[in-house]
Amino acid sequence: MAYVRLGDMLIKNKVITHEQLDEALSLQKDSGERLGTVLQKHGFITEKQLIDTLMNQIGVEFIDLNSYSIPAEMAQILPKNIAKKYSVVPVKAARAEVWLAMTDPLNFMAIEEITALTKRRVIPMIATMSAVERTVQNLYSNQGAIRAIQDMQKDLLGSQYGSVNTVTNQNLMVDEDETDAAPAIRLVNSIIERACTEKASDIHIEPEFERLIVRMRIDGTLRHIITVPKELQSSVISRIKIMAKMDIAKKSVPQDGGANVTVYQETIDLRISTLPTIHGEKIVIRLLRKTPELATIDGLGLSGDNAIMFSNIVEHSTEGVILMVGPTGSGKTSTLYAIIDKLKRDEINLVSLEDPVEYHINGICQVQINEKIGLSFASVLRSVLRQDPDIIAVGEIRDGETAEIAMRAAMTGHLVLSTVHTNNAVSSIDRLIDIGVEPYLIAGALKAIVSQRLLRRICPHCKKPYTPTKEEMALMGIYEGEYQFYKGAGCSECFNTGYRGRIGAFEILTVTSEIRRAIHSKSLKELENAIKNTNFKPIIENCKELVLNGITSVEEVQRVLGS
Ligand SMILES: [Zn+2]
């Protein structure tokens, strides 16, 4: 390929001016970055303009990595550090050629080095930066683990006693490029790193008869990630137990521990537990991020009227009870954290009672409930009330005693935030009455009820529109007209599920004086009428919006809400 200058091409195509080029060139001298990067950073060109110019001027082909599935063996063609160094990824290879997706196909240094390394002619293609980064991450995701396993097996062959239990390195920084660490450390680190990039909530390391299985909970579902040969089981488990500061000699009793790791600049708390099973110790690692994905108001996925109602309630309440309700896994605890995060300030005393404390939040006082030593929600709540609180978060209302203290606190000028395990707003009022709270207390204290579910988002990489059937439209309460729904076809990005990530669906009930009267009189009919007179929209309305906007599918709504 002849030597072409990007700047000249962009000027010729009237994408930038001479002045902009001069400015970019001098900026480039300082930063040492590639010209294309500098031009984009300073807003002179967009990524699309750059790609179009390169396609037209030097004839490189554009490759849409989102819809192209790269064979796993491409990871063997080019090492990860080179792929990352030049932002490139091999997409296809023949005996004498390798097709290379590049963010900068004019980077001749990259092409030369990769030609020498692969002993193949490089055919450059162009791709977007974000697509290349993601693809590199996916392509090499298991590579570190697989290499570590191979190294461990080699070590085993060389060791007379067949054990690598001498792992004492306490460096818990997970750095993918550490090559001199013991293989067991590298394997465990690469498993944790993978869990972070997959945004997994838990890692399960499960001994079976002939192997050790590693699974991760991603978007609420366990997924198989890698199988580790049985002979490496004891090294892997010992390594994790050392990290967790457990007694590695004790193998027949359950143990609990924890560790802190830093992955991609993010500090993550690991809650680690073991359980002796017939095939060895099973380990579960819970990953607790400092900034959980859904635990900010913006991250919850509230939209339209719901977003307005929610911020009104959160920002303008100084007393009363705000309840978050939903079944297990509905995201109500994340919502509770999001409200806490929003309300915490220097001027107020915010105390949070939690079982367990899932995230550490700066600027508030968190108490771990521990029934075994007498720290029940009710007893801690009584103590907290003697400490001049403004806002009290009660992790969960499970019993009448806690509920009653919370309601009384709310009626004496405190704002109480809590969760109740029920299906919807109305049934949470029933539940409070069932556990023995006097209706007048509920009526007097309750301010608002936020009921929610978590729905899986359609995977953006394989999302496709389709014309829904009459039945599907009816499920969303639509009986006529032409609509488009969406679903994910399934791809490597989403483990062929068609879903990636989650979003909350909500119904918000603001308690009006009419609703208070209805609660007081214990009449369900009156309550239903009173709710009709508010701007309450049942959760299905929110789900319908999400379906029509292509964020989730009708199957997912049906799975989560039932029909
Ligand atoms: Zn997909």
Boltz pocket constraint, residues with backbone or C-beta under 6 A from the ligand:
constraints:
  - pocket:
      binder: B
      contacts: [[A, 459], [A, 460], [A, 461], [A, 462], [A, 463], [A, 488], [A, 489], [A, 490], [A, 491], [A, 492], [A, 493], [A, 494], [A, 496], [A, 498], [A, 499]]
      max_distance: 6.0
